[in-house]
Amino acid sequence: MQKLKLLLADDHDLVRDMISDYLAAQDGFSVSVAKDFAEAETRMLKEGPYDLVILDFTMPGMNGLEGLEKAKDLNLGSPVAIISGTMTRAAAEQALAMGAAGFLPKTMTAKSLIHAVRFMATGEQYAPISFFTEKEEEQKHPLAEKLSSRELEVLEGLVEGLSNKEIALRLDLQEVTIKLHVKTLCRKMGARNRTNAAILAKEAGLF
């Protein structure tokens, strides 16, 4: 029996290795891996199309759902799914509406993962019922609770790679005020600098 050719792209080494090793140990799967979207793109161009491509939603190069659209073209119409531990229900629903083969929460069981992969590789769309029916928590993100609304606005600018001057223009504030907000939010977050603060916010799924 010909093996299903899979590509798993995730920037978290432990998660990527655990999932790929588990899939590779099953009958009928041949698994390639990538650490970011750029590497996934190279693999799809050189080795594709794959029977199924699985992309981490927050890895470098994804740019949100832009990565999904691009990967669908690169994989020549074959299934492309999204995997994430932080994706909101609204974003997952949008991904499915855009033609994703499915949405895989990182909290799903190994047995469910195998079922979902086989299901999507046949051209079906997978969406875990529990994820889309359970009541979403309305509490604020733990990281967001530490910061004021203004500091969150400044942090969002840092995540987008904006300079203090650019953030000041966006928020109609003085550049020196932005500098003060950056210093304060770094202290509250335990971040070494603005770059570290942006990384922490992104890893936490705050933006």
matplotlib code that plots the C-alpha trace (Angstrom):
import matplotlib.pyplot as plt

x = [0.0, 1.4, 2.1, 0.3, 2.9, 2.6, 4.4, 4.3, 5.5, 5.9, 8.5, 8.3, 10.9, 9.4, 5.8, 7.0, 9.2, 6.6, 3.8, 6.0, 7.5, 4.1, 2.7, 5.8, 5.3, 1.9, 1.3, 0.8, 2.4, 5.6, 6.3, 8.5, 9.0, 9.8, 10.6, 8.9, 6.9, 9.9, 11.2, 7.7, 7.5, 10.8, 9.7, 6.4, 8.2, 10.8, 8.9, 5.2, 2.4, 1.9, -1.3, -1.6, 0.2, -0.2, 0.9, 1.3, -0.8, 1.7, 5.1, 7.4, 6.4, 2.7, 1.4, -1.9, -4.1, -2.0, 0.1, -2.8, -3.8, -0.2, 0.3, -2.9, -1.4, 2.0, 0.5, -1.4, -4.8, -4.1, -5.3, -3.7, -4.7, -3.9, -2.7, -2.5, -2.6, -3.8, -6.0, -9.4, -12.7, -13.4, -10.0, -10.4, -13.8, -12.4, -9.6, -12.2, -14.3, -11.2, -10.8, -8.5, -8.7, -9.2, -8.3, -6.2, -6.0, -2.8, -4.8, -6.4, -5.5, -3.1, -5.8, -8.0, -5.0, -4.5, -8.2, -8.2, -5.1, -6.5, -9.9, -8.3, -6.0, -9.0, -10.3, -12.7, -12.8, -12.1, -13.3, -13.4, -16.9, -15.8, -13.6, -16.5, -19.2, -17.6, -18.2, -15.3, -13.7, -14.4, -11.6, -8.8, -5.5, -3.2, -0.6, -3.1, -4.2, -0.8, -0.9, -3.0, -5.0, -2.5, 0.4, -1.4, -1.6, 2.1, 2.9, 0.9, 3.0, 6.2, 4.8, 4.3, 7.9, 7.1, 9.5, 8.7, 8.1, 5.7, 3.8, 3.6, 2.1, -0.4, -1.6, -1.2, 1.3, 4.7, 7.7, 9.0, 5.7, 5.9, 9.5, 8.1, 5.3, 7.8, 10.0, 7.0, 5.5, 8.9, 9.2, 5.7, 6.2, 9.7, 11.1, 14.7, 14.0, 11.3, 12.2, 11.9, 8.5, 7.2, 8.4, 6.7, 3.5, 3.5, 4.4, 1.5, -0.9, -1.8, -1.9]
y = [0.0, 3.4, 5.6, 9.0, 11.7, 14.3, 17.6, 18.9, 22.5, 23.8, 26.0, 24.3, 21.5, 19.3, 19.5, 19.0, 16.0, 14.3, 14.6, 13.6, 10.6, 9.4, 9.8, 8.1, 5.1, 4.4, 2.3, 4.2, 7.5, 9.1, 12.3, 15.3, 18.3, 22.0, 24.5, 27.5, 28.6, 29.3, 25.8, 24.4, 26.4, 25.0, 21.5, 21.9, 23.3, 20.6, 17.5, 18.4, 18.1, 16.3, 14.3, 16.6, 19.7, 20.6, 24.2, 25.7, 28.9, 31.0, 29.9, 32.4, 33.3, 32.3, 35.9, 34.5, 33.0, 34.4, 31.4, 29.1, 30.7, 30.5, 26.9, 25.9, 27.2, 25.7, 22.3, 22.4, 22.1, 19.1, 19.4, 22.0, 22.0, 24.3, 23.2, 25.5, 25.6, 29.2, 29.9, 31.3, 29.7, 32.6, 32.3, 28.5, 29.0, 31.6, 29.1, 26.4, 28.9, 29.7, 26.1, 24.6, 20.8, 21.1, 22.6, 20.5, 21.8, 20.8, 19.5, 16.6, 13.0, 11.0, 8.7, 11.6, 13.0, 9.9, 9.7, 13.4, 13.1, 10.1, 11.9, 15.1, 13.2, 11.7, 15.2, 15.6, 18.6, 18.0, 20.2, 18.9, 19.3, 19.9, 22.8, 24.6, 23.8, 24.3, 27.7, 30.0, 31.5, 35.2, 36.0, 38.2, 36.7, 36.3, 38.5, 41.1, 41.4, 42.8, 45.6, 48.7, 49.2, 51.7, 49.4, 46.7, 49.0, 49.8, 46.1, 45.3, 47.8, 46.1, 42.7, 44.3, 45.5, 49.2, 51.8, 54.1, 56.9, 54.8, 53.7, 57.3, 58.4, 55.6, 56.4, 60.2, 60.3, 61.8, 59.4, 59.9, 58.7, 55.5, 55.0, 55.1, 52.7, 50.3, 50.4, 49.9, 47.0, 45.2, 45.4, 44.1, 41.2, 40.4, 41.0, 41.9, 44.4, 45.4, 42.4, 40.0, 41.5, 41.1, 37.4, 36.7, 38.3, 36.3, 33.0, 33.6, 34.1, 37.5, 38.9]
z = [0.0, -0.9, 2.1, 2.6, 2.2, 5.0, 5.7, 9.3, 9.8, 13.4, 15.0, 18.4, 18.2, 20.9, 19.5, 15.9, 16.8, 19.0, 16.4, 13.5, 15.3, 16.3, 12.8, 11.3, 13.6, 12.2, 9.2, 5.9, 6.7, 5.3, 7.3, 6.3, 8.7, 8.5, 11.3, 9.7, 6.7, 4.5, 4.9, 4.3, 1.2, -0.1, 0.6, -1.2, -4.2, -4.3, -3.0, -3.3, -3.7, -0.3, 0.5, 3.5, 4.8, 8.4, 9.4, 12.8, 12.9, 14.8, 13.4, 11.7, 8.1, 8.4, 8.7, 10.0, 7.4, 4.5, 5.0, 4.5, 1.2, -0.1, 1.0, -0.8, -4.0, -3.3, -2.6, -5.9, -4.4, -2.1, 1.5, 3.9, 7.6, 10.5, 13.9, 16.9, 20.7, 20.9, 17.9, 18.7, 17.6, 15.3, 13.6, 13.2, 11.7, 9.2, 8.3, 7.5, 5.5, 3.5, 2.5, 5.2, 5.2, 9.0, 12.3, 14.8, 18.4, 20.1, 23.0, 20.9, 21.7, 19.6, 18.5, 17.4, 15.5, 13.5, 12.6, 11.6, 9.4, 7.5, 7.2, 5.8, 3.4, 1.7, 0.9, 3.8, 6.1, 9.8, 12.7, 16.3, 17.6, 21.2, 20.2, 18.4, 20.9, 24.3, 25.9, 25.4, 28.5, 28.8, 31.2, 30.1, 29.0, 32.0, 30.3, 29.3, 33.0, 33.9, 31.4, 30.9, 27.7, 26.5, 27.2, 25.3, 22.3, 22.5, 22.8, 19.7, 17.9, 19.2, 17.9, 14.5, 14.5, 14.7, 16.0, 19.0, 16.5, 14.4, 17.4, 18.6, 15.3, 15.4, 18.9, 18.6, 21.5, 22.1, 21.3, 24.8, 26.2, 24.1, 25.4, 28.9, 28.2, 26.6, 29.7, 32.0, 30.0, 29.8, 33.6, 34.1, 31.7, 32.9, 29.4, 28.9, 26.1, 23.5, 21.2, 24.1, 25.0, 21.5, 21.5, 24.8, 23.6, 20.4, 22.2, 24.6, 21.7, 22.9, 19.4]

ax = plt.figure().add_subplot(projection="3d")
ax.plot(x, y, z, "-o")
ax.set_aspect("equal")
plt.show()
